[in-house]
């Protein structure tokens, strides 16, 4: 698997020896590439947590909709 991020004209890329990564492993690679591109570890962590909150909100909203029916 190859994961590439191009930021301000600079390309950051990593290639794994195999493609059978799980989602946690892929997310960890993405996190590391973003930090290589200059994003601070704290801002990357906050972005991931914000995305998780949005996903949780969407799941809660879907469950409320199902429970009403």
Beta strands, then each sheet from edge to edge (+ up, - down):
strand 1: 2-7
strand 2: 10-15
sheet 1: 1+ 2-
end
